[in-house]
Amino acid sequence: MIAAGLTLLGFFGLAAAMPRHAPTLLGAGYLRAQPQSLRIAGWGALLAALVATLSAPDWPVALVTWFGLLPFAAALILLGLTYDARLARGAAAIGALAIAAGLLG
């Protein structure tokens, strides 16, 4: 669950780092956001998701699951960018909740 949340947040960070998508995703806060920081945070979240996956006891199955999560998370963010930015922001919020639920559970 932690890997899924980190993957969603990672793709959200990568999308928010792009000048074209930053105003849509971040609203008025895009002027204060540093694209380089968002890009590093996005890639860092994806790398952290991979590390969380590899630390699982049954890591081969978890690794295959992680590879399945990548296009799913990217599609959620892409659909949010295509139709309504609230969907992408909601996916990022769900990602944060998934991380919290994985850490508490």
N, C-alpha and C positions, 0 to 999 in steps of 0.2 A: 504494500500500500504506500509505503514511503517512496519507493521508486516511481510509482505512478504519479504521485504528487510532485516529485522533483522534476519529472519529465514534463508535466504540464507547465510548471513554473519556468523551466528552462526554455521551452519554445515561446512562452509569453515574453520572457526577457529578450530573446533573440528578435522577436517581431517588434518589440517596443524600441529596440536599438536602431531600427531602420527609420530614416528620416520621413519616409512616406507614411509609415504606420504609427509613429510616435504621437502625433496630435490626436489620432482617433483613439488609441488605446489609453493614453495617459491624460487626456483632456488638457486642462490648463497647466498641469504640472510638467508638460513635455519641454517647456523652456528651461526648467531647472535640471532636467535629467541629462546625464552625461552618456552619450551613446556608447562610448568605450566601456564604461562601467557596466552598463546594461548587457553589452555583448559578453563581457567577461563573466558576469553573473549567470547569464544564460548557459554558456558553455560549462561553467562550473557546476550548475545544477544538473546538467545532463551527465557530466562526469561523476558527480556524487550519486546519481541514480544508478549508474553502472557499478560503482563501488558497493552500494547497498545491495545490488543484485548479486554481485559476486561473493558477498559475505554471507549469503543465505546457505543453510545446510545442504539443500539440494540445488546447488548453484547451476548445473547444466539446464535444468528445467526453468529456473528463474532467468537465466540468460536468454533463452528462447522467448520467454514472456516479455522480457525487456525489449527485445527486438520487435515484438508485436505491439508494445506500448508506443514505440516511437511514431509510427504512422498514425496511430489513433490519436495521440496527443496533438500531433501536428495538424491533423484534420480538424480537430475541435477548434484550435486557434484560427486556422484558415477559414472555417465556416463563420467564426465570429467576426473575422475581418471582412468577409464577403457580405454578410447579411446585416449584422448588428454588433457593434463593438461591445455591447453589454454581454453578449454570449462569450466573447473571449475573456472579458474581465471575470465573468462568472466561472469560466473554466479555471482561471488562475486561482480564484477563491476556493474552488473545490479542491484544487491541488494543495493549497495550504491546509485545508481541513483534513485531507488525506494524510498529509505528513503528520499533523497533530494526532490523528487517530492512530496512525501506525506507531508513533512514539509512546502513546498512552496505553496502547493495547498489547 
